[in-house]
Amino acid sequence: MRRVNLLDLDAASLTAFVASLDEKPFRARQLLRWIHQRGASRFDAMTDLAKSLREQLAARAEVLAPAVVRDTTAADGTRKWLLDVGGGNAIETVFIPEDERGTLCVSTQAGCAMACAFCATGQQGFSRNLTTAEIVGQLWLAEHALRGNRGERAISNVVLMGMGEPLQNLDAVVPALRLMLDDNAYGLSRRRVTVSTSGLVRQMDKLAAQCPVALAVSLHAPNDALRDQLVPLNRKHPLRELMAACRRYLQVAPRDFITFEYVMLDGVNDSDEHARELIALVADVPCKFNLIPFNPFPGTGLRRSSPQRIRAFAQILAEAGIVTTTRKTRGDDIDAACGQLAGEVQDRTRRAERAAKRLVPVVAAAR
């Protein structure tokens, strides 16, 4: 009999599983606390469970997270794990320590099918969606690796901004989100869990209906012509549709604004006119902007905007009353910065080859 990986099960699914063992619902709550709060993977260590239940669990279940291939720490304290998810694929997970928070950046796919021009993951192509166990297993591994002997929570925020497009994998992402929010598991606030999307409009509506958390939208351009080149998904869901979806999401969102991510590319999307176009675009969408200095990776012909250009761009947005921050580059010495995550992907789609061809007009425009 194939064992059930309990990391795959949110509270409702785990309750159904223990019911199949003729156990009461409170046993599911005990299991959640043992697995996610205490980091237990051996059932014989779960001492307040009946011996008969522990024996059934040992025969029918397991707690199995992705195996660590490599564990690297940057000079600034950023820590990156390379995790084996089988089939020749490995994903990356990044922990970013700050004075008042600890943020874990989680991957949701092995590779990415979006093929955005400025992202290392997108240039690798796509292999498959991750399972719930592989997604929440990244948090399980990192939290218990970082806690140390005192048992204090190390991770205060989770962002699904690693490898992959989270909303292409909603069936696995939503149970993982529910575990992150569950008081018997990680107990994070909806405001402290952020899903990033490149703009899958219908899936944004589904996320709002199933498990609304904070939302970040990878915008990166103020008009359709430019965004078509930088974010190919825009050809399917143009900016008019995307802005409408953002407004709908705000009707149920735990925050009263959308965060727009905007990578700063020298000579491509960073002019004063681009900033003014953005102001007009988001005029009726409560939002904040997170400007991201481009982080180079091998094979890209794109360049990072200068600090002076980024400051000028940010000032135009701020003077229009839009809260604007510039992301501090962290972990770039170990390729752990935004847009640099690559892992190891067995591309099944030839998207990497097609993405390389799409870079040509973008780079030409920058020159």
C-alpha positions, 0 to 999 in steps of 0.5 A: 500500500502506498503511504499517504504523505501527511504534508499533502493534507490540510485540516479537512483532508487530514480529518477525513484521513484519520476518520478512515482509521476510525479515529476522532477529529481531534486526532487530526488537530494533534497530528497537525501540531506534531507535524507543523509546529513541532517538526515531527516526522516519526510517529513513535515520537508523537507520544500523546497519540494512542499506540494503536494509532501510531502503529496504523500511521507508521503502516499507512502514512509518512511525513516526507519533505523534499530532500536538501541537495545544497544549503547556502548562506549569503554574506548578508544572512540570506539562506538558500536551499536547493531541494530535490523534487525527483525526476531530475528536478530541483527547486530553490527556497530562500529565507531573508532575515530582517530586523523585524521579520523573517521572510521565506520565499517559496517555489510552487513549480519546477520551472515556470511556463510564463517565460518572462524576459527578466526572470532566470526561472522563466528562461529554464522552461517548465517541468511540472507543478509541485505537490502540496507536500513539496510546497508546504514542505519548504516551510516545514524544512526551513522553519525547523532548520532555523528555529534552533534550540529555543523553539522560537518562530523564525519565519513571520512571512511567507511569499509565494514568489519563488520558482513558478506561477502559483496560480497555475497550480491552485489545486496544490497551492490552496491546501498549502495556504490553508496549512500556513494559516491554520492555528494548529499548523503555522498560524500565519495571518492572511496579511503575512502570506502573499501570493504573487502572480503574473496576471492569471485573471480567472485564477485570481478570482478563484483564489479570492473565492477559495483562500484570499491572502495578500496579493502581489501582481508582477506588472513590470510595464505600463502599457500592453505593447511593452508588457507583451514583450516582457510578460508574454501572458499579457497577450492573453490577459491584457492590462484592462482585464488585469486591472479589473481582476485586481479591483475584484480581488480587493473586495475580499482581500485581507489588505486594502491594496494590491502590491504591484511588482515592477522590475527596473530595466535600464532603457526599457521600462524606467523612463519618466513617461513610463512612470506617468503611464503607470499613474494613469493605469492604476488610478482606480486601483488602491495599490503600492509599488515595489520597485525591484532593481533587476538582478542579472543572470547568465544569458540575459542582455538586460541591464539594471536601471541606475540608482539615480533613475530608480530614485527619480522613477519612485519620486514621480510615483510618490508625488502622485500619492502612491506608496512606493518602495524599492526592494533591497537586493539580498542574497545576490552573491549566491543567486538568491535575489529576486528573479535569479532563482533557477534550480534544476529543471528538466524542460518538457516544453521547449519554453526555454528555447522560445524564451531566448528568442523573445529576448531579442526584441526586448534587448534591442529596445533597450539599446 
